[in-house]
């Protein structure tokens, strides 16, 4: 009998624990997203600033905002970069998206195609700030597919180009490269693979990084993945020319499938005078002691093209009006000059402004950690303005480009041609078919 | 008295079911519901946003899978990979278990070294291997080219399909053999030592002792180890995907074809096809072993 009673007790405990667990989850959600008993509007802000110092900066901005808006509470939700995509999909799939989400432009496009984003709210915030306040390149790549709105509110950016060690070039009496031919000339002059010296550091692995870098060469030769009518244009003479050039250039780079770390290590270790990388290389160069020798140039055949990522803030669709208003207020608050500079100062050198008024402001330029790169400010600002992306044509951003990147159709083509020595025509055909299949 | 006992027995059964009910309900909710839902969405085009309606597409998702050449290539690669890794890791684990089934100085240390590859997180091992075989500064290339001067150029280990397949297979065998080893060591310790002594007295060789004494004792464990390892290796993803992009096993195919584009309907269809394949494979293994047992 005692055993029976014990069994019943244990079973009851198990059931109550299970139901209690479910119960607390539901009430937590209610409190976090809806109106709390205090009458305040509570919203969540999901971002990728997971390091403690960055979280402190985000929290300080939130505290300032809450002081100025006493009826709004903002909850900071930092999420690791590696888990970010799956978190968006999981939260969106369960209808639990936070009110404000930090996105890359690609993530933002995917969220718009899944109808996760309140496009009207985003447009209102941008209009309120004024489209002229932003760099043109930053707004161009964040437009919606029909060009009538924006996939998110730009808050900061990073750009990518060819970083050049000018001191190494001077030793050989070479000038900064200005076009494709110059790049090849410099690369050939430094190439000595037997002694682990390379002309340039390029990515060649099947990865988004390879697609990003290659896109600069293709776009500078007027080759894009789509035309303005969304026809797939992978297999074109312009694209073929870009692939051939990339293959030739990669012969002066490290052997095999190279990735982010390989490119960065080769440049910082002075094994090469040129590397394709983002502004996130600046701190590593500064630590290596040659920040003053750094120059940024862009691949240029018919026009100079930079690649970059515009970080945007998305406002979730399907919320109560009060929550949407609170989210709009918070995003607008982050666009105010002082708050935007605080945000940018989280990673000096790495992230760059998208607001014109910030670039020249003393609070931004005079930061100690940023002074070493003061000479690059104009080049970086020009790169933000020269931003072009695969899938962005005549002010239209085709959301399918996110799927093209995710399946690696372009980077697989590059890897096969450069590393596996596959036939260029055949690979272009295969990539064309793969992309066509995706947009059906 | 007898009828009272029977009545009590019936009550006890009902009571047992009542106690089991919470667990059974949980099982149905956590395993049964997702399985049925998976079958349902395999016939649908499913949007991520729950506010958007799913569209019934009939057998389109299955057709897309069966019309894709790379699916068959992937099945072929996965079957060879599964057979090689399961057979060699099991045989290797068994051989070491038989060797270790004795007392010697430093046994605990050797034991720890053997299971090291199984207990260290896979990501650490994967990156260690990638650094070892790195095309620019890997120690393997350094030894081959700079120290031993066996070649002028470094082989691109993880960039060529053949070498990548061989390396991934070796990695998986090295990573997984300790599981077989631990399973066999546990069962070997329970084998009566007098059986080996009797075999010795009959003049049996080591191989004859293995066939007559060891094999019958480990057979149930062997079936379990082979069945489980077959299932696990068949669905392998992390180890292969992080090591190389040149070995397109089914786990990688599933990710590339469906999850990378959030096509959950197609992902569900692929998972059902894979379930049928692996279920048939495991049933075949069990049937084969059971038939041997009957013989």
Interface residues (C-beta under 8 A of the other chain):
Chain A: X4 X7 X8 X11 X14 X15 X18 X89 X92 X93 X94 X95 X110 X114 X115 X116 X196 X205 X206 X254 X255 X256 X257 X258 X262 X266 X318 X403 X406 X407 X408 X412 X415 X419 X420 X438
Chain B: X15 X18 X19 X22 X26 X47 X48 X49 X50 X51 X52 X135 X136 X154 X156 X158 X159 X160 X245 X256 X260 X261 X262
